[in-house]
Amino acid sequence: MSGEIIPGGGDWSTTRGESCQVEARYLIRTQDGAVVDVVNRGYWLAPASVDARLEAGESVDESEYYFRCAPVFRTDDPRYAWMAQHQFVGSAVDGGFDDEKGLIIIRVWLVR
């Protein structure tokens, strides 16, 4: 599946000690016109030095921090109904390449 994020979503975070619990809610319009609702919760954990490097705009290898999530998908479109019937996990990276600055890139896997 590929698509684009529809404007209007949001994200929140709560810091507890050294880790940060994150939650994002957004809609994806797929390449074939379906709309998929996403609720994505996860955790960010990084040393202060890594946070500082990212804030300064440096590229940081994803092995230097922990950014994992568990997205839940919902849709009324029968072509993607299977997504609402399975568990997914994800690994997120803070975009570090010039064409990805400011982006969060999320890779998602179906758990079988």
PDB file as gemmi writes it, atoms N, CA and C in Angstrom:
CRYST1    1.000    1.000    1.000  90.00  90.00  90.00 P 1                      
ATOM      1  N   MET A   1       0.844  -1.173   0.000  1.00  0.00           N  
ATOM      2  CA  MET A   1       0.000   0.000   0.000  1.00  0.00           C  
ATOM      3  C   MET A   1       0.890   1.237   0.000  1.00  0.00           C  
ATOM      4  N   SER A   2       0.502   2.210  -0.752  1.00  0.00           N  
ATOM      5  CA  SER A   2       1.157   3.508  -0.677  1.00  0.00           C  
ATOM      6  C   SER A   2       0.070   4.569  -0.735  1.00  0.00           C  
ATOM      7  N   GLY A   3       0.394   5.730  -0.247  1.00  0.00           N  
ATOM      8  CA  GLY A   3      -0.578   6.809  -0.220  1.00  0.00           C  
ATOM      9  C   GLY A   3       0.033   8.052   0.385  1.00  0.00           C  
ATOM     10  N   GLU A   4      -0.826   8.995   0.729  1.00  0.00           N  
ATOM     11  CA  GLU A   4      -0.340  10.230   1.329  1.00  0.00           C  
ATOM     12  C   GLU A   4      -1.156  10.569   2.567  1.00  0.00           C  
ATOM     13  N   ILE A   5      -0.524  11.268   3.485  1.00  0.00           N  
ATOM     14  CA  ILE A   5      -1.195  11.688   4.704  1.00  0.00           C  
ATOM     15  C   ILE A   5      -2.119  12.860   4.377  1.00  0.00           C  
ATOM     16  N   ILE A   6      -3.363  12.760   4.824  1.00  0.00           N  
ATOM     17  CA  ILE A   6      -4.329  13.843   4.633  1.00  0.00           C  
ATOM     18  C   ILE A   6      -4.097  14.878   5.736  1.00  0.00           C  
ATOM     19  N   PRO A   7      -4.003  16.160   5.407  1.00  0.00           N  
ATOM     20  CA  PRO A   7      -3.790  17.184   6.435  1.00  0.00           C  
ATOM     21  C   PRO A   7      -4.870  17.130   7.520  1.00  0.00           C  
ATOM     22  N   GLY A   8      -4.460  17.416   8.766  1.00  0.00           N  
ATOM     23  CA  GLY A   8      -5.424  17.505   9.851  1.00  0.00           C  
ATOM     24  C   GLY A   8      -5.187  16.557  11.004  1.00  0.00           C  
ATOM     25  N   GLY A   9      -4.183  15.696  10.918  1.00  0.00           N  
ATOM     26  CA  GLY A   9      -3.896  14.785  12.020  1.00  0.00           C  
ATOM     27  C   GLY A   9      -3.188  15.510  13.150  1.00  0.00           C  
ATOM     28  N   GLY A  10      -2.746  14.747  14.128  1.00  0.00           N  
ATOM     29  CA  GLY A  10      -2.033  15.341  15.244  1.00  0.00           C  
ATOM     30  C   GLY A  10      -1.190  14.312  15.961  1.00  0.00           C  
ATOM     31  N   ASP A  11      -0.265  14.810  16.770  1.00  0.00           N  
ATOM     32  CA  ASP A  11       0.538  13.907  17.582  1.00  0.00           C  
ATOM     33  C   ASP A  11       0.784  14.515  18.947  1.00  0.00           C  
ATOM     34  N   TRP A  12       0.986  13.630  19.933  1.00  0.00           N  
ATOM     35  CA  TRP A  12       1.156  14.014  21.321  1.00  0.00           C  
ATOM     36  C   TRP A  12       2.272  13.186  21.913  1.00  0.00           C  
ATOM     37  N   SER A  13       2.883  13.709  22.959  1.00  0.00           N  
ATOM     38  CA  SER A  13       3.917  12.940  23.644  1.00  0.00           C  
ATOM     39  C   SER A  13       3.865  13.214  25.138  1.00  0.00           C  
ATOM     40  N   THR A  14       4.250  12.203  25.904  1.00  0.00           N  
ATOM     41  CA  THR A  14       4.333  12.308  27.350  1.00  0.00           C  
ATOM     42  C   THR A  14       5.680  11.741  27.771  1.00  0.00           C  
ATOM     43  N   THR A  15       6.483  12.559  28.442  1.00  0.00           N  
ATOM     44  CA  THR A  15       7.788  12.102  28.882  1.00  0.00           C  
ATOM     45  C   THR A  15       7.673  11.533  30.284  1.00  0.00           C  
ATOM     46  N   ARG A  16       8.215  10.342  30.439  1.00  0.00           N  
ATOM     47  CA  ARG A  16       8.239   9.659  31.735  1.00  0.00           C  
ATOM     48  C   ARG A  16       9.666   9.202  31.974  1.00  0.00           C  
ATOM     49  N   GLY A  17      10.365   9.908  32.843  1.00  0.00           N  
ATOM     50  CA  GLY A  17      11.767   9.576  33.074  1.00  0.00           C  
ATOM     51  C   GLY A  17      12.563   9.834  31.813  1.00  0.00           C  
ATOM     52  N   GLU A  18      13.273   8.816  31.348  1.00  0.00           N  
ATOM     53  CA  GLU A  18      14.105   8.964  30.156  1.00  0.00           C  
ATOM     54  C   GLU A  18      13.384   8.606  28.869  1.00  0.00           C  
ATOM     55  N   SER A  19      12.194   8.014  28.967  1.00  0.00           N  
ATOM     56  CA  SER A  19      11.488   7.628  27.745  1.00  0.00           C  
ATOM     57  C   SER A  19      10.325   8.576  27.473  1.00  0.00           C  
ATOM     58  N   CYS A  20       9.926   8.577  26.239  1.00  0.00           N  
ATOM     59  CA  CYS A  20       8.829   9.435  25.804  1.00  0.00           C  
ATOM     60  C   CYS A  20       7.790   8.555  25.111  1.00  0.00           C  
ATOM     61  N   GLN A  21       6.565   8.564  25.635  1.00  0.00           N  
ATOM     62  CA  GLN A  21       5.477   7.827  25.004  1.00  0.00           C  
ATOM     63  C   GLN A  21       4.853   8.750  23.963  1.00  0.00           C  
ATOM     64  N   VAL A  22       4.710   8.262  22.738  1.00  0.00           N  
ATOM     65  CA  VAL A  22       4.190   9.079  21.650  1.00  0.00           C  
ATOM     66  C   VAL A  22       2.890   8.479  21.110  1.00  0.00           C  
ATOM     67  N   GLU A  23       2.032   9.346  20.597  1.00  0.00           N  
ATOM     68  CA  GLU A  23       0.798   8.915  19.953  1.00  0.00           C  
ATOM     69  C   GLU A  23       0.527   9.848  18.790  1.00  0.00           C  
ATOM     70  N   ALA A  24       0.236   9.266  17.647  1.00  0.00           N  
ATOM     71  CA  ALA A  24      -0.111  10.046  16.460  1.00  0.00           C  
ATOM     72  C   ALA A  24      -1.416   9.510  15.889  1.00  0.00           C  
ATOM     73  N   ARG A  25      -2.247  10.426  15.413  1.00  0.00           N  
ATOM     74  CA  ARG A  25      -3.506  10.064  14.767  1.00  0.00           C  
ATOM     75  C   ARG A  25      -3.565  10.797  13.437  1.00  0.00           C  
ATOM     76  N   TYR A  26      -3.837  10.039  12.382  1.00  0.00           N  
ATOM     77  CA  TYR A  26      -3.859  10.649  11.059  1.00  0.00           C  
ATOM     78  C   TYR A  26      -4.631   9.770  10.087  1.00  0.00           C  
ATOM     79  N   LEU A  27      -4.915  10.318   8.927  1.00  0.00           N  
ATOM     80  CA  LEU A  27      -5.604   9.599   7.859  1.00  0.00           C  
ATOM     81  C   LEU A  27      -4.666   9.463   6.670  1.00  0.00           C  
ATOM     82  N   ILE A  28      -4.711   8.289   6.041  1.00  0.00           N  
ATOM     83  CA  ILE A  28      -3.956   8.057   4.813  1.00  0.00           C  
ATOM     84  C   ILE A  28      -4.953   7.891   3.672  1.00  0.00           C  
ATOM     85  N   ARG A  29      -4.728   8.609   2.576  1.00  0.00           N  
ATOM     86  CA  ARG A  29      -5.490   8.355   1.345  1.00  0.00           C  
ATOM     87  C   ARG A  29      -4.584   7.499   0.469  1.00  0.00           C  
ATOM     88  N   THR A  30      -5.018   6.265   0.197  1.00  0.00           N  
ATOM     89  CA  THR A  30      -4.196   5.340  -0.578  1.00  0.00           C  
ATOM     90  C   THR A  30      -4.159   5.742  -2.041  1.00  0.00           C  
ATOM     91  N   GLN A  31      -3.226   5.146  -2.764  1.00  0.00           N  
ATOM     92  CA  GLN A  31      -3.067   5.450  -4.187  1.00  0.00           C  
ATOM     93  C   GLN A  31      -4.316   5.120  -4.987  1.00  0.00           C  
ATOM     94  N   ASP A  32      -5.174   4.238  -4.453  1.00  0.00           N  
ATOM     95  CA  ASP A  32      -6.403   3.883  -5.170  1.00  0.00           C  
ATOM     96  C   ASP A  32      -7.656   4.515  -4.549  1.00  0.00           C  
ATOM     97  N   GLY A  33      -7.462   5.533  -3.695  1.00  0.00           N  
ATOM     98  CA  GLY A  33      -8.579   6.335  -3.216  1.00  0.00           C  
ATOM     99  C   GLY A  33      -9.212   5.942  -1.891  1.00  0.00           C  
ATOM    100  N   ALA A  34      -8.778   4.872  -1.264  1.00  0.00           N  
ATOM    101  CA  ALA A  34      -9.325   4.486   0.041  1.00  0.00           C  
ATOM    102  C   ALA A  34      -8.795   5.438   1.115  1.00  0.00           C  
ATOM    103  N   VAL A  35      -9.552   5.581   2.192  1.00  0.00           N  
ATOM    104  CA  VAL A  35      -9.094   6.364   3.336  1.00  0.00           C  
ATOM    105  C   VAL A  35      -8.934   5.411   4.511  1.00  0.00           C  
ATOM    106  N   VAL A  36      -7.741   5.449   5.124  1.00  0.00           N  
ATOM    107  CA  VAL A  36      -7.422   4.578   6.248  1.00  0.00           C  
ATOM    108  C   VAL A  36      -7.094   5.462   7.452  1.00  0.00           C  
ATOM    109  N   ASP A  37      -7.791   5.214   8.559  1.00  0.00           N  
ATOM    110  CA  ASP A  37      -7.574   5.923   9.818  1.00  0.00           C  
ATOM    111  C   ASP A  37      -6.464   5.198  10.577  1.00  0.00           C  
ATOM    112  N   VAL A  38      -5.507   5.955  11.111  1.00  0.00           N  
ATOM    113  CA  VAL A  38      -4.375   5.361  11.816  1.00  0.00           C  
ATOM    114  C   VAL A  38      -4.268   5.959  13.218  1.00  0.00           C  
ATOM    115  N   VAL A  39      -4.139   5.093  14.202  1.00  0.00           N  
ATOM    116  CA  VAL A  39      -3.770   5.487  15.564  1.00  0.00           C  
ATOM    117  C   VAL A  39      -2.466   4.759  15.835  1.00  0.00           C  
ATOM    118  N   ASN A  40      -1.401   5.519  16.023  1.00  0.00           N  
ATOM    119  CA  ASN A  40      -0.073   4.936  16.139  1.00  0.00           C  
ATOM    120  C   ASN A  40       0.552   5.349  17.472  1.00  0.00           C  
ATOM    121  N   ARG A  41       0.755   4.357  18.345  1.00  0.00           N  
ATOM    122  CA  ARG A  41       1.355   4.620  19.655  1.00  0.00           C  
ATOM    123  C   ARG A  41       2.712   3.945  19.736  1.00  0.00           C  
ATOM    124  N   GLY A  42       3.626   4.588  20.456  1.00  0.00           N  
ATOM    125  CA  GLY A  42       4.943   4.005  20.578  1.00  0.00           C  
ATOM    126  C   GLY A  42       5.798   4.689  21.618  1.00  0.00           C  
ATOM    127  N   TYR A  43       7.108   4.402  21.539  1.00  0.00           N  
ATOM    128  CA  TYR A  43       8.060   4.928  22.509  1.00  0.00           C  
ATOM    129  C   TYR A  43       9.314   5.429  21.821  1.00  0.00           C  
ATOM    130  N   TRP A  44       9.824   6.533  22.341  1.00  0.00           N  
ATOM    131  CA  TRP A  44      11.090   7.128  21.921  1.00  0.00           C  
ATOM    132  C   TRP A  44      12.006   7.125  23.133  1.00  0.00           C  
ATOM    133  N   LEU A  45      13.201   6.601  22.960  1.00  0.00           N  
ATOM    134  CA  LEU A  45      14.187   6.605  24.036  1.00  0.00           C  
ATOM    135  C   LEU A  45      15.544   6.878  23.416  1.00  0.00           C  
ATOM    136  N   ALA A  46      16.194   7.954  23.881  1.00  0.00           N  
ATOM    137  CA  ALA A  46      17.511   8.319  23.357  1.00  0.00           C  
ATOM    138  C   ALA A  46      18.283   9.069  24.424  1.00  0.00           C  
ATOM    139  N   PRO A  47      19.604   8.914  24.432  1.00  0.00           N  
ATOM    140  CA  PRO A  47      20.412   9.720  25.340  1.00  0.00           C  
ATOM    141  C   PRO A  47      20.266  11.204  24.993  1.00  0.00           C  
ATOM    142  N   ALA A  48      20.450  12.067  25.978  1.00  0.00           N  
ATOM    143  CA  ALA A  48      20.340  13.514  25.756  1.00  0.00           C  
ATOM    144  C   ALA A  48      21.271  13.979  24.641  1.00  0.00           C  
ATOM    145  N   SER A  49      22.429  13.353  24.518  1.00  0.00           N  
ATOM    146  CA  SER A  49      23.378  13.756  23.474  1.00  0.00           C  
ATOM    147  C   SER A  49      22.821  13.486  22.075  1.00  0.00           C  
ATOM    148  N   VAL A  50      22.077  12.403  21.925  1.00  0.00           N  
ATOM    149  CA  VAL A  50      21.461  12.092  20.632  1.00  0.00           C  
ATOM    150  C   VAL A  50      20.330  13.078  20.341  1.00  0.00           C  
ATOM    151  N   ASP A  51      19.508  13.363  21.344  1.00  0.00           N  
ATOM    152  CA  ASP A  51      18.449  14.372  21.169  1.00  0.00           C  
ATOM    153  C   ASP A  51      19.056  15.702  20.719  1.00  0.00           C  
ATOM    154  N   ALA A  52      20.144  16.103  21.344  1.00  0.00           N  
ATOM    155  CA  ALA A  52      20.791  17.375  21.003  1.00  0.00           C  
ATOM    156  C   ALA A  52      21.312  17.367  19.567  1.00  0.00           C  
ATOM    157  N   ARG A  53      21.889  16.255  19.148  1.00  0.00           N  
ATOM    158  CA  ARG A  53      22.387  16.160  17.768  1.00  0.00           C  
ATOM    159  C   ARG A  53      21.252  16.233  16.764  1.00  0.00           C  
ATOM    160  N   LEU A  54      20.138  15.567  17.054  1.00  0.00           N  
ATOM    161  CA  LEU A  54      18.983  15.630  16.152  1.00  0.00           C  
ATOM    162  C   LEU A  54      18.416  17.047  16.097  1.00  0.00           C  
ATOM    163  N   GLU A  55      18.311  17.687  17.264  1.00  0.00           N  
ATOM    164  CA  GLU A  55      17.814  19.073  17.313  1.00  0.00           C  
ATOM    165  C   GLU A  55      18.710  20.012  16.511  1.00  0.00           C  
ATOM    166  N   ALA A  56      20.008  19.716  16.468  1.00  0.00           N  
ATOM    167  CA  ALA A  56      20.965  20.536  15.726  1.00  0.00           C  
ATOM    168  C   ALA A  56      20.934  20.233  14.226  1.00  0.00           C  
ATOM    169  N   GLY A  57      20.104  19.247  13.827  1.00  0.00           N  
ATOM    170  CA  GLY A  57      19.973  18.928  12.409  1.00  0.00           C  
ATOM    171  C   GLY A  57      20.951  17.888  11.904  1.00  0.00           C  
ATOM    172  N   GLU A  58      21.666  17.240  12.813  1.00  0.00           N  
ATOM    173  CA  GLU A  58      22.612  16.200  12.408  1.00  0.00           C  
ATOM    174  C   GLU A  58      21.887  14.920  12.012  1.00  0.00           C  
ATOM    175  N   SER A  59      22.523  14.157  11.139  1.00  0.00           N  
ATOM    176  CA  SER A  59      22.041  12.815  10.833  1.00  0.00           C  
ATOM    177  C   SER A  59      22.529  11.886  11.929  1.00  0.00           C  
ATOM    178  N   VAL A  60      21.630  11.104  12.492  1.00  0.00           N  
ATOM    179  CA  VAL A  60      21.975  10.177  13.567  1.00  0.00           C  
ATOM    180  C   VAL A  60      21.513   8.795  13.149  1.00  0.00           C  
ATOM    181  N   ASP A  61      22.400   7.822  13.227  1.00  0.00           N  
ATOM    182  CA  ASP A  61      22.048   6.461  12.865  1.00  0.00           C  
ATOM    183  C   ASP A  61      20.964   5.934  13.805  1.00  0.00           C  
ATOM    184  N   GLU A  62      20.000   5.221  13.244  1.00  0.00           N  
ATOM    185  CA  GLU A  62      18.868   4.744  14.048  1.00  0.00           C  
ATOM    186  C   GLU A  62      19.271   3.745  15.121  1.00  0.00           C  
ATOM    187  N   SER A  63      20.465   3.195  15.043  1.00  0.00           N  
ATOM    188  CA  SER A  63      20.925   2.281  16.091  1.00  0.00           C  
ATOM    189  C   SER A  63      21.252   3.021  17.391  1.00  0.00           C  
ATOM    190  N   GLU A  64      21.306   4.351  17.336  1.00  0.00           N  
ATOM    191  CA  GLU A  64      21.663   5.145  18.512  1.00  0.00           C  
ATOM    192  C   GLU A  64      20.457   5.540  19.359  1.00  0.00           C  
ATOM    193  N   TYR A  65      19.250   5.183  18.920  1.00  0.00           N  
ATOM    194  CA  TYR A  65      18.046   5.488  19.703  1.00  0.00           C  
ATOM    195  C   TYR A  65      16.996   4.406  19.465  1.00  0.00           C  
ATOM    196  N   TYR A  66      15.987   4.393  20.311  1.00  0.00           N  
ATOM    197  CA  TYR A  66      14.892   3.430  20.236  1.00  0.00           C  
ATOM    198  C   TYR A  66      13.631   4.193  19.866  1.00  0.00           C  
ATOM    199  N   PHE A  67      13.008   3.818  18.749  1.00  0.00           N  
ATOM    200  CA  PHE A  67      11.783   4.478  18.293  1.00  0.00           C  
ATOM    201  C   PHE A  67      10.904   3.384  17.693  1.00  0.00           C  
ATOM    202  N   ARG A  68      10.008   2.827  18.496  1.00  0.00           N  
ATOM    203  CA  ARG A  68       9.160   1.715  18.065  1.00  0.00           C  
ATOM    204  C   ARG A  68       7.693   2.079  18.262  1.00  0.00           C  
ATOM    205  N   CYS A  69       6.830   1.435  17.478  1.00  0.00           N  
ATOM    206  CA  CYS A  69       5.413   1.775  17.550  1.00  0.00           C  
ATOM    207  C   CYS A  69       4.549   0.555  17.226  1.00  0.00           C  
ATOM    208  N   ALA A  70       3.249   0.718  17.468  1.00  0.00           N  
ATOM    209  CA  ALA A  70       2.264  -0.325  17.167  1.00  0.00           C  
ATOM    210  C   ALA A  70       1.031   0.350  16.567  1.00  0.00           C  
ATOM    211  N   PRO A  71       1.028   0.554  15.246  1.00  0.00           N  
ATOM    212  CA  PRO A  71      -0.105   1.229  14.619  1.00  0.00           C  
ATOM    213  C   PRO A  71      -1.348   0.344  14.532  1.00  0.00           C  
ATOM    214  N   VAL A  72      -2.504   0.987  14.651  1.00  0.00           N  
ATOM    215  CA  VAL A  72      -3.796   0.332  14.472  1.00  0.00           C  
ATOM    216  C   VAL A  72      -4.475   1.018  13.291  1.00  0.00           C  
ATOM    217  N   PHE A  73      -4.965   0.221  12.360  1.00  0.00           N  
ATOM    218  CA  PHE A  73      -5.584   0.737  11.146  1.00  0.00           C  
ATOM    219  C   PHE A  73      -7.076   0.440  11.149  1.00  0.00           C  
ATOM    220  N   ARG A  74      -7.861   1.433  10.684  1.00  0.00           N  
ATOM    221  CA  ARG A  74      -9.318   1.247  10.555  1.00  0.00           C  
ATOM    222  C   ARG A  74      -9.763   1.853   9.234  1.00  0.00           C  
ATOM    223  N   THR A  75     -10.711   1.173   8.594  1.00  0.00           N  
ATOM    224  CA  THR A  75     -11.261   1.701   7.350  1.00  0.00           C  
ATOM    225  C   THR A  75     -12.583   1.002   7.044  1.00  0.00           C  
ATOM    226  N   ASP A  76     -13.422   1.684   6.300  1.00  0.00           N  
ATOM    227  CA  ASP A  76     -14.659   1.086   5.803  1.00  0.00           C  
ATOM    228  C   ASP A  76     -14.466   0.481   4.419  1.00  0.00           C  
ATOM    229  N   ASP A  77     -13.315   0.707   3.809  1.00  0.00           N  
ATOM    230  CA  ASP A  77     -13.056   0.220   2.459  1.00  0.00           C  
ATOM    231  C   ASP A  77     -12.742  -1.278   2.513  1.00  0.00           C  
ATOM    232  N   PRO A  78     -13.536  -2.103   1.832  1.00  0.00           N  
ATOM    233  CA  PRO A  78     -13.339  -3.558   1.908  1.00  0.00           C  
ATOM    234  C   PRO A  78     -11.973  -4.020   1.398  1.00  0.00           C  
ATOM    235  N   ARG A  79     -11.336  -3.249   0.538  1.00  0.00           N  
ATOM    236  CA  ARG A  79     -10.020  -3.639   0.018  1.00  0.00           C  
ATOM    237  C   ARG A  79      -8.953  -3.638   1.106  1.00  0.00           C  
ATOM    238  N   TYR A  80      -9.186  -2.864   2.155  1.00  0.00           N  
ATOM    239  CA  TYR A  80      -8.194  -2.748   3.228  1.00  0.00           C  
ATOM    240  C   TYR A  80      -8.736  -3.213   4.574  1.00  0.00           C  
ATOM    241  N   ALA A  81      -9.884  -3.886   4.570  1.00  0.00           N  
ATOM    242  CA  ALA A  81     -10.476  -4.376   5.822  1.00  0.00           C  
ATOM    243  C   ALA A  81      -9.531  -5.310   6.569  1.00  0.00           C  
ATOM    244  N   TRP A  82      -8.707  -6.055   5.858  1.00  0.00           N  
ATOM    245  CA  TRP A  82      -7.760  -6.976   6.481  1.00  0.00           C  
ATOM    246  C   TRP A  82      -6.830  -6.252   7.455  1.00  0.00           C  
ATOM    247  N   MET A  83      -6.558  -4.980   7.207  1.00  0.00           N  
ATOM    248  CA  MET A  83      -5.643  -4.225   8.069  1.00  0.00           C  
ATOM    249  C   MET A  83      -6.222  -4.029   9.467  1.00  0.00           C  
ATOM    250  N   ALA A  84      -7.543  -3.983   9.556  1.00  0.00           N  
ATOM    251  CA  ALA A  84      -8.201  -3.799  10.854  1.00  0.00           C  
ATOM    252  C   ALA A  84      -8.333  -5.118  11.614  1.00  0.00           C  
ATOM    253  N   GLN A  85      -7.885  -6.196  11.011  1.00  0.00           N  
ATOM    254  CA  GLN A  85      -8.024  -7.517  11.611  1.00  0.00           C  
ATOM    255  C   GLN A  85      -6.693  -8.122  12.019  1.00  0.00           C  
ATOM    256  N   HIS A  86      -5.636  -7.335  11.994  1.00  0.00           N  
ATOM    257  CA  HIS A  86      -4.306  -7.851  12.296  1.00  0.00           C  
ATOM    258  C   HIS A  86      -3.536  -6.897  13.198  1.00  0.00           C  
ATOM    259  N   GLN A  87      -2.502  -7.435  13.833  1.00  0.00           N  
ATOM    260  CA  GLN A  87      -1.607  -6.641  14.669  1.00  0.00           C  
ATOM    261  C   GLN A  87      -0.382  -6.237  13.842  1.00  0.00           C  
ATOM    262  N   PHE A  88       0.043  -4.997  14.011  1.00  0.00           N  
ATOM    263  CA  PHE A  88       1.215  -4.478  13.320  1.00  0.00           C  
ATOM    264  C   PHE A  88       2.196  -3.905  14.329  1.00  0.00           C  
ATOM    265  N   VAL A  89       3.461  -3.940  13.986  1.00  0.00           N  
ATOM    266  CA  VAL A  89       4.491  -3.260  14.758  1.00  0.00           C  
ATOM    267  C   VAL A  89       5.302  -2.421  13.785  1.00  0.00           C  
ATOM    268  N   GLY A  90       5.940  -1.401  14.321  1.00  0.00           N  
ATOM    269  CA  GLY A  90       6.699  -0.521  13.452  1.00  0.00           C  
ATOM    270  C   GLY A  90       7.990  -0.051  14.078  1.00  0.00           C  
ATOM    271  N   SER A  91       8.884   0.374  13.218  1.00  0.00           N  
ATOM    272  CA  SER A  91      10.145   0.969  13.606  1.00  0.00           C  
ATOM    273  C   SER A  91      10.213   2.320  12.908  1.00  0.00           C  
ATOM    274  N   ALA A  92      10.442   3.351  13.688  1.00  0.00           N  
ATOM    275  CA  ALA A  92      10.461   4.693  13.121  1.00  0.00           C  
ATOM    276  C   ALA A  92      11.868   5.263  13.176  1.00  0.00           C  
ATOM    277  N   VAL A  93      12.183   6.098  12.210  1.00  0.00           N  
ATOM    278  CA  VAL A  93      13.462   6.795  12.192  1.00  0.00           C  
ATOM    279  C   VAL A  93      13.210   8.273  11.951  1.00  0.00           C  
ATOM    280  N   ASP A  94      14.044   9.068  12.554  1.00  0.00           N  
ATOM    281  CA  ASP A  94      14.017  10.509  12.328  1.00  0.00           C  
ATOM    282  C   ASP A  94      14.783  10.752  11.033  1.00  0.00           C  
ATOM    283  N   GLY A  95      14.100  11.251  10.007  1.00  0.00           N  
ATOM    284  CA  GLY A  95      14.726  11.432   8.695  1.00  0.00           C  
ATOM    285  C   GLY A  95      16.010  12.227   8.786  1.00  0.00           C  
ATOM    286  N   GLY A  96      17.099  11.625   8.388  1.00  0.00           N  
ATOM    287  CA  GLY A  96      18.382  12.273   8.522  1.00  0.00           C  
ATOM    288  C   GLY A  96      19.022  12.665   7.204  1.00  0.00           C  
ATOM    289  N   PHE A  97      18.456  12.256   6.094  1.00  0.00           N  
ATOM    290  CA  PHE A  97      19.043  12.601   4.819  1.00  0.00           C  
ATOM    291  C   PHE A  97      18.473  13.930   4.342  1.00  0.00           C  
ATOM    292  N   ASP A  98      19.194  14.615   3.466  1.00  0.00           N  
ATOM    293  CA  ASP A  98      18.791  15.952   3.038  1.00  0.00           C  
ATOM    294  C   ASP A  98      17.356  16.010   2.533  1.00  0.00           C  
ATOM    295  N   ASP A  99      16.930  15.004   1.772  1.00  0.00           N  
ATOM    296  CA  ASP A  99      15.571  15.021   1.236  1.00  0.00           C  
ATOM    297  C   ASP A  99      14.538  14.516   2.237  1.00  0.00           C  
ATOM    298  N   GLU A 100      14.972  14.130   3.440  1.00  0.00           N  
ATOM    299  CA  GLU A 100      14.047  13.626   4.458  1.00  0.00           C  
ATOM    300  C   GLU A 100      14.073  14.458   5.734  1.00  0.00           C  
ATOM    301  N   LYS A 101      14.769  15.581   5.744  1.00  0.00           N  
ATOM    302  CA  LYS A 101      14.860  16.411   6.949  1.00  0.00           C  
ATOM    303  C   LYS A 101      13.459  16.775   7.431  1.00  0.00           C  
ATOM    304  N   GLY A 102      13.234  16.629   8.721  1.00  0.00           N  
ATOM    305  CA  GLY A 102      11.942  16.986   9.295  1.00  0.00           C  
ATOM    306  C   GLY A 102      10.880  15.912   9.166  1.00  0.00           C  
ATOM    307  N   LEU A 103      11.213  14.793   8.539  1.00  0.00           N  
ATOM    308  CA  LEU A 103      10.243  13.716   8.355  1.00  0.00           C  
ATOM    309  C   LEU A 103      10.496  12.596   9.342  1.00  0.00           C  
ATOM    310  N   ILE A 104       9.440  11.931   9.759  1.00  0.00           N  
ATOM    311  CA  ILE A 104       9.552  10.697  10.506  1.00  0.00           C  
ATOM    312  C   ILE A 104       9.179   9.584   9.529  1.00  0.00           C  
ATOM    313  N   ILE A 105      10.065   8.640   9.366  1.00  0.00           N  
ATOM    314  CA  ILE A 105       9.850   7.543   8.422  1.00  0.00           C  
ATOM    315  C   ILE A 105       9.514   6.301   9.239  1.00  0.00           C  
ATOM    316  N   ILE A 106       8.352   5.705   8.955  1.00  0.00           N  
ATOM    317  CA  ILE A 106       7.874   4.567   9.730  1.00  0.00           C  
ATOM    318  C   ILE A 106       7.787   3.338   8.823  1.00  0.00           C  
ATOM    319  N   ARG A 107       8.474   2.284   9.222  1.00  0.00           N  
ATOM    320  CA  ARG A 107       8.374   0.995   8.527  1.00  0.00           C  
ATOM    321  C   ARG A 107       7.452   0.123   9.372  1.00  0.00           C  
ATOM    322  N   VAL A 108       6.496  -0.521   8.730  1.00  0.00           N  
ATOM    323  CA  VAL A 108       5.479  -1.284   9.452  1.00  0.00           C  
ATOM    324  C   VAL A 108       5.492  -2.731   8.984  1.00  0.00           C  
ATOM    325  N   TRP A 109       5.369  -3.659   9.964  1.00  0.00           N  
ATOM    326  CA  TRP A 109       5.330  -5.083   9.674  1.00  0.00           C  
ATOM    327  C   TRP A 109       4.060  -5.697  10.248  1.00  0.00           C  
ATOM    328  N   LEU A 110       3.504  -6.634   9.530  1.00  0.00           N  
ATOM    329  CA  LEU A 110       2.359  -7.423   9.996  1.00  0.00           C  
ATOM    330  C   LEU A 110       2.884  -8.551  10.874  1.00  0.00           C  
ATOM    331  N   VAL A 111       2.301  -8.715  12.054  1.00  0.00           N  
ATOM    332  CA  VAL A 111       2.685  -9.795  12.957  1.00  0.00           C  
ATOM    333  C   VAL A 111       1.819 -11.004  12.627  1.00  0.00           C  
ATOM    334  N   ARG A 112       2.437 -12.107  12.347  1.00  0.00           N  
ATOM    335  CA  ARG A 112       1.706 -13.337  12.024  1.00  0.00           C  
ATOM    336  C   ARG A 112       1.856 -14.337  13.132  1.00  0.00           C  
TER     337      ARG A 112                                                      
END                                                                             
